[in-house]
Amino acid sequence: TYLGSFHGGSYGTMCRPEMFAKINHKWTTTPHTSIPGLYMAGSDAFLPAVCGAMYGGCFGAAAVLGHMGTLRLLMAFLGHLANNIKQEHPEKTWFQAYRSAVENFLAD
């Protein structure tokens, strides 16, 4: 097929236990490569299919941003959610809005 995917599927690599063999540990479930400054994202950085691509994108972004950058991104995301909650429920304090944002984030 044009994509070189398993049986012409649109989800990329076929997920098999062999992809987690010790010989493949440097490229499976990691955004890091042997080339400095080059990172993978999407299904190549985690697992095949839509969810694997989504998490692979998150892992790729986290690798580029580093630990503190990832934490800042998470806090900005939670702040945005808290702001939306505060607008919908003005009676809530900011602490309650952030708490609701965290609860909603973890529940979804």
Disulfide bonds with the S-S distance in Angstrom:
none
